[in-house]
Amino acid sequence: MSSIRDIIKPVMVPINKEGYAFITIFAIGTVILGIIWEPLFFVGLVLTAWCAYFFRDPDRVTPTRPGLVIAPADGVVQMIRECAPPPELEMGDTPLTRISIFMNVFNVHVNRMPIDGTITKMAYHKGAFLNASLDKASIHNERMSLVVDGPKDKRIAFVQIAGLVARRILCNVELGDELKAGERFGMIRFGSRVDVYLPKGVVPLVCENQLTVAGETVIADLGRGQGGKEGAREGEVR
């Protein structure tokens, strides 16, 4: 009996509360389609199943060592660049290492805190809805930018960026909130991107085109800088 539960458990993951209304709408639409024409019922059924799949919200096992920077999103490390944080955060023009994680419509879209710390800055920027995979999306797209003061006096900025299909950024934290790495702080509906700006001198521990798991993948270590044994990582498909 326990073996059956072990098989089913990874499939029957929890659904984020933000998805209940959408799943209900899809289900009602499925019934209406079935009344109009029976074959359309099965089309609606598939779409309803996809909607439930999109809003899945599985638990994650987060590394707890202080100083580790954890991926805030499921997806692929699309680019790693040196650039200034969003101007609305008022962090200056000094280029910082930016790790951009792109989420497609099949990824889990719940976003998680990258480090332990306190939210000290939040700024919403109303912008365009360009393809989130473009570099210029970090400047022109609608976004929610946050700063967290973490351990060892390190500050990290991270940004939820809306995309071509994504039209709704949800951020469920407020100024002054204290959270731990891996805790949920929001989501972006239907395809998007999350950028993380590392403090000066901190190198990423991921490379471009690497897959990340929100709340689990270590993307940097605040205790390791340019003087550490390892620099920026490189990778290849094998």
C-alpha positions as CSV (number, residue, x, y, z in Angstrom):
1,M,0.0,0.0,0.0
2,S,2.8,2.4,0.9
3,S,4.5,1.6,-2.4
4,I,1.4,2.8,-4.3
5,R,1.4,6.0,-2.3
6,D,5.1,6.5,-3.1
7,I,4.3,6.2,-6.8
8,I,1.3,8.5,-6.7
9,K,2.8,11.2,-4.4
10,P,5.2,12.8,-7.0
11,V,2.3,13.1,-9.4
12,M,-0.5,14.3,-7.1
13,V,1.4,17.5,-6.0
14,P,-0.4,20.4,-4.1
15,I,-2.1,23.1,-6.2
16,N,-1.3,26.7,-5.4
17,K,-4.3,28.6,-4.1
18,E,-4.0,31.2,-7.0
19,G,-4.9,28.4,-9.4
20,Y,-8.3,27.4,-7.9
21,A,-10.3,30.1,-9.7
22,F,-8.7,29.3,-13.1
23,I,-9.2,25.6,-12.7
24,T,-12.8,26.1,-11.9
25,I,-13.3,28.4,-15.0
26,F,-11.6,25.8,-17.2
27,A,-13.8,23.0,-15.7
28,I,-17.0,25.0,-16.3
29,G,-15.8,25.8,-19.8
30,T,-15.2,22.1,-20.4
31,V,-18.8,21.2,-19.4
32,I,-20.2,23.9,-21.7
33,L,-18.0,22.7,-24.6
34,G,-19.3,19.1,-24.0
35,I,-22.8,20.4,-24.3
36,I,-22.1,22.2,-27.5
37,W,-20.3,19.3,-29.1
38,E,-19.2,16.1,-27.3
39,P,-15.6,15.9,-28.8
40,L,-14.9,19.4,-27.5
41,F,-15.4,18.0,-24.0
42,F,-12.2,16.1,-24.3
43,V,-10.3,19.2,-25.6
44,G,-11.5,21.1,-22.6
45,L,-10.6,18.2,-20.3
46,V,-7.0,18.4,-21.6
47,L,-6.9,22.1,-21.1
48,T,-8.2,21.8,-17.6
49,A,-5.6,19.2,-16.7
50,W,-2.9,21.5,-18.1
51,C,-4.2,24.4,-16.0
52,A,-4.0,22.3,-12.8
53,Y,-0.5,21.2,-13.9
54,F,0.6,24.8,-14.4
55,F,-0.5,25.8,-10.8
56,R,1.2,22.8,-9.1
57,D,3.1,23.8,-6.0
58,P,5.3,21.0,-4.8
59,D,7.3,21.1,-1.6
60,R,11.1,21.5,-2.0
61,V,14.1,20.5,0.1
62,T,16.1,23.6,0.6
63,P,19.8,23.6,1.6
64,T,20.0,25.5,4.9
65,R,23.6,26.5,5.3
66,P,23.8,30.2,5.8
67,G,25.2,32.2,2.9
68,L,23.9,29.9,0.1
69,V,21.9,31.6,-2.6
70,I,19.1,29.4,-3.8
71,A,17.4,29.5,-7.2
72,P,14.1,31.5,-6.9
73,A,12.5,29.8,-9.9
74,D,12.3,26.6,-11.8
75,G,13.6,26.9,-15.4
76,V,16.8,27.4,-17.3
77,V,19.7,29.7,-16.6
78,Q,19.2,31.7,-19.8
79,M,22.0,34.2,-19.4
80,I,24.6,35.4,-16.9
81,R,25.6,39.1,-17.4
82,E,27.3,42.0,-15.7
83,C,24.8,44.9,-15.4
84,A,23.4,47.4,-13.0
85,P,20.3,46.5,-11.0
86,P,17.0,48.1,-11.9
87,P,17.1,51.9,-11.3
88,E,14.0,51.9,-9.1
89,L,16.0,50.0,-6.5
90,E,18.4,52.9,-6.1
91,M,21.4,50.5,-5.8
92,G,23.7,52.6,-8.0
93,D,25.1,52.0,-11.5
94,T,27.9,49.5,-10.5
95,P,27.5,46.4,-12.6
96,L,26.6,43.3,-10.7
97,T,26.4,39.7,-11.8
98,R,22.9,39.0,-12.9
99,I,21.6,35.4,-13.2
100,S,18.5,35.2,-15.4
101,I,16.2,32.2,-15.0
102,F,13.6,31.7,-17.7
103,M,10.4,29.8,-17.0
104,N,8.3,28.3,-19.8
105,V,4.7,27.5,-19.5
106,F,5.5,23.9,-18.3
107,N,7.6,24.9,-15.3
108,V,6.4,25.4,-11.8
109,H,5.8,29.1,-11.5
110,V,5.9,29.6,-7.7
111,N,8.8,31.8,-6.8
112,R,10.9,31.2,-3.7
113,M,13.3,33.3,-1.6
114,P,16.9,33.1,-2.7
115,I,18.4,33.7,0.8
116,D,17.5,34.2,4.4
117,G,16.9,37.8,5.2
118,T,14.7,40.8,5.5
119,I,12.9,42.5,2.6
120,T,14.2,46.1,2.7
121,K,13.1,47.4,-0.7
122,M,10.2,46.8,-3.1
123,A,9.4,48.6,-6.3
124,Y,6.9,47.9,-9.0
125,H,7.6,49.0,-12.6
126,K,4.8,49.1,-15.1
127,G,6.3,48.2,-18.5
128,A,5.9,46.2,-21.7
129,F,5.4,42.5,-22.3
130,L,8.3,41.6,-24.5
131,N,9.5,38.0,-24.8
132,A,11.1,37.4,-21.4
133,S,14.0,35.6,-23.0
134,L,15.3,38.8,-24.5
135,D,18.0,40.7,-22.6
136,K,16.2,44.0,-22.9
137,A,13.2,42.5,-21.1
138,S,15.0,43.3,-17.8
139,I,14.8,47.0,-18.7
140,H,11.5,47.4,-20.6
141,N,9.2,44.8,-19.2
142,E,6.7,45.0,-16.4
143,R,8.5,43.8,-13.2
144,M,8.5,43.7,-9.4
145,S,12.0,44.3,-8.0
146,L,13.0,43.4,-4.4
147,V,16.0,43.7,-2.2
148,V,16.7,41.4,0.7
149,D,19.4,42.1,3.4
150,G,21.0,38.7,4.1
151,P,23.7,37.3,6.2
152,K,27.2,38.8,6.4
153,D,25.8,42.2,5.5
154,K,25.2,41.0,1.9
155,R,22.3,42.5,-0.1
156,I,20.7,40.7,-3.0
157,A,18.3,42.1,-5.5
158,F,15.9,39.8,-7.3
159,V,13.3,40.7,-10.0
160,Q,10.1,39.1,-11.2
161,I,9.7,39.9,-14.9
162,A,6.5,39.5,-16.9
163,G,6.8,38.1,-20.4
164,L,5.1,37.8,-23.7
165,V,2.4,35.5,-22.3
166,A,2.7,36.3,-18.6
167,R,0.5,39.2,-17.7
168,R,0.3,38.9,-13.9
169,I,3.0,39.2,-11.3
170,L,2.0,38.1,-7.8
171,C,4.2,39.1,-4.9
172,N,3.0,38.1,-1.5
173,V,5.6,39.8,0.8
174,E,5.8,43.2,2.3
175,L,8.6,45.5,3.5
176,G,10.1,44.3,6.7
177,D,9.1,40.7,6.2
178,E,11.7,38.2,7.4
179,L,11.8,35.0,5.3
180,K,14.1,32.0,4.9
181,A,15.6,30.8,1.7
182,G,13.2,28.5,-0.1
183,E,10.1,30.1,1.3
184,R,7.4,31.0,-1.2
185,F,7.1,34.7,-2.0
186,G,5.0,34.9,-5.1
187,M,4.5,33.7,-8.7
188,I,4.2,34.9,-12.3
189,R,1.4,33.5,-14.4
190,F,2.0,31.8,-17.7
191,G,5.7,32.1,-18.7
192,S,8.2,34.6,-17.4
193,R,11.6,35.2,-15.8
194,V,13.3,35.9,-12.5
195,D,16.7,37.8,-12.3
196,V,19.0,37.6,-9.3
197,Y,21.7,40.2,-8.8
198,L,24.6,38.9,-6.8
199,P,26.7,41.2,-4.5
200,K,30.0,42.5,-5.9
201,G,32.7,39.8,-5.9
202,V,30.3,36.8,-5.6
203,V,30.6,34.4,-8.5
204,P,27.7,32.2,-9.7
205,L,27.8,28.4,-9.2
206,V,25.6,27.7,-12.2
207,C,26.3,28.2,-15.9
208,E,24.1,29.2,-18.8
209,N,21.6,26.6,-20.1
210,Q,21.7,24.8,-16.8
211,L,18.3,23.8,-15.3
212,T,17.3,25.1,-11.9
213,V,14.8,23.9,-9.3
214,A,13.3,26.7,-7.2
215,G,14.1,26.3,-3.5
216,E,16.8,23.6,-4.1
217,T,19.4,24.5,-6.7
218,V,22.4,26.5,-5.2
219,I,23.3,29.3,-7.6
220,A,25.9,31.1,-5.5
221,D,27.6,31.1,-2.2
222,L,28.0,34.5,-0.3
223,G,31.0,33.1,1.5
224,R,33.0,32.5,-1.7
225,G,34.3,35.4,-3.8
226,Q,36.8,36.1,-6.5
227,G,39.5,34.9,-4.2
228,G,38.0,31.4,-3.8
229,K,39.2,28.2,-5.5
230,E,36.6,28.3,-8.2
231,G,35.6,31.1,-10.6
232,A,32.5,31.3,-12.8
233,R,31.4,27.8,-13.9
234,E,31.2,26.6,-17.5
235,G,29.2,23.7,-18.8
236,E,28.5,21.6,-21.9
237,V,25.8,19.3,-23.1
238,R,26.7,15.6,-22.7
